[in-house]
Structures are given as structure tokens and as C-alpha cells.
Amino acid sequence: MTSNIKLPHVHNDEEKEKAVIRHLPGIEEISRVAGAMKQLGDPLRARIFWLLCHTEECVINIAALMDMSSPAVAHHLKLLKDADLIVSRREGKEMYYRAADSEMVDVLHHSLEAVMEITCPK
């Protein structure tokens, strides 16, 4: 669809522009990544995400670490889970959360650390 677009102005090499247009992601393709990045735009969720990239934790422990109430943490966890950034598992009455095992999560995790200039704990 986008490969048939003729731009009104050509500012660069025409072949290069055609190649870029052919590879331009569609809205559907990019919406998952945009949604994940939107969730990480919140400092609390970015902090929770970073934590869960390194360890599995329950809501109560996350709440203690973030100095927040459990319901507030649960709200942030739901948003992170809906964005495919974290996964959960139940053990008895307790829910445990950790980062999802995906390429997107790995890239976002390492990007967050590179921008913050920190490294993963050993």
C-alpha cells in the first residue's frame, strides 16, 4: 500500500526514499511497540518494569519497594501486562510477576539501562 505513494516533494535520493517507504511499518505493526513505550513513559511503571527484568516478585513486595499501596501497584502491573511487558503466575493465593520473555522486552530493558547509564545487577 505505502509502496505506491508518490511524494509531493522529493528531498532526498528518490531510490532511497522509495526503499524507506517500502519498509515503513503500518499502524497495526507498530502499535504494540508504541503501546509498550507509552507504558514505560511513566516513571513508576519504568521502575517496576526494570525491577521485574531482574527478579520475579509478588505485589506486596513490589508495593514495599515502590513505597506504594498494593492496589496502586496492581493497577500499574495490569497496564504493563496489557502491553505484553510482563507476565504473571499464580502460586496458591499469591501472584508473581516478571518481565516477559520476548525480544521487545529485552531491547526495551537494555535501552532503559543504556539511557540511565546503569548495568544489570550480577
C-alpha atoms as one frame of an Amber mdcrd trajectory, in Angstrom:
protein
   0.000   0.000   0.000   2.620   2.601   1.004   4.917   1.499  -1.851   2.502
   3.101  -4.356   2.638   6.509  -2.696   4.175   9.299  -4.752   5.509  12.030
  -2.503   4.638  15.605  -3.456   8.255  16.687  -2.817  11.441  14.688  -3.249
  14.046  15.952  -0.780  16.433  13.010  -0.841  17.642  10.385  -3.254  14.463
   9.079  -4.899  15.524   5.416  -4.723  16.410   5.752  -1.047  13.025   7.341
  -0.332  11.256   4.529  -2.201  13.162   1.959  -0.122  12.218   3.733   3.118
   8.571   3.948   2.054   8.521   0.220   1.212   9.718  -0.582   4.749   7.561
   1.963   6.590   5.717  -0.026   9.300   1.952   0.018   9.226  -0.090   1.291
  12.163  -1.000  -2.262  13.195   2.624  -3.369  13.149   3.915  -0.515  15.249
   1.026  -0.132  17.705   2.290  -2.916  20.017   5.696  -1.274  20.402   4.168
   2.198  20.743   1.864   0.887  23.476   4.773  -0.639  25.368   6.804   2.548
  25.109   3.813   4.577  26.272   3.600   2.463  29.428   7.313   2.899  30.080
   6.835   6.663  29.781   5.528   6.611  33.342   8.439   6.672  35.831   6.769
   4.274  38.280   5.992   1.725  35.583   9.507   2.055  34.144  10.902   1.394
  37.617   8.622  -1.618  38.166   9.500  -2.926  34.704  13.235  -2.611  35.417
  12.802  -4.470  38.716  10.853  -7.280  37.048  13.516  -7.617  34.351  15.831
  -8.776  37.133  13.627 -10.710  39.522  10.197 -12.223  39.993   8.175 -10.517
  42.733   4.739 -10.504  44.310   2.527  -7.399  44.511   3.174  -6.881  48.221
   6.953  -6.852  47.768   6.723  -4.553  44.747   4.478  -2.208  46.735   7.024
  -2.118  49.565   9.906  -1.460  47.171   7.988   1.310  45.389   6.547   2.773
  48.609   3.040   2.431  47.170  -0.191   0.705  48.086  -0.865  -2.776  46.705
  -3.924  -1.587  44.704  -1.840   1.170  43.069   0.873  -1.334  42.161  -1.755
  -3.765  40.844  -3.027  -1.018  38.524   0.486  -0.418  37.124   1.069  -4.168
  36.762  -2.137  -4.534  34.759  -1.022  -1.824  32.332   2.414  -3.414  31.937
   0.836  -6.830  31.407  -1.649  -5.474  28.842   1.346  -4.041  26.943   2.984
  -7.523  26.868   5.895  -6.304  29.002   5.349  -8.610  31.978   3.760 -11.978
  32.710   2.296 -13.420  35.877   1.856 -16.761  37.539  -0.226 -17.834  40.491
   1.113 -19.849  43.386  -1.676 -20.511  45.848  -3.216 -17.134  46.670  -0.110
 -15.209  45.608   0.518 -13.710  42.137   4.103 -13.369  40.972   5.256 -11.066
  38.189   8.335 -10.993  35.975   9.370  -9.499  32.648   8.023 -11.285  29.592
  10.494 -13.379  27.632  10.429 -11.530  24.306  12.805  -9.682  22.034  10.856
  -6.446  22.537  11.198  -6.688  26.329  14.898  -7.482  26.057  15.543  -4.473
  23.810  13.469  -2.126  25.992  15.172  -3.398  29.146  18.663  -2.814  27.760
  17.648   0.526  26.235  16.369   1.702  29.614  19.646   0.741  31.245  21.737
   2.351  28.500  19.852   5.637  28.808  20.077   5.561  32.619  23.747   4.557
  32.357  23.328   1.635  34.749  24.091  -2.039  34.358  22.251  -5.180  35.308
  22.945  -6.462  38.813  25.003  -9.630  38.921
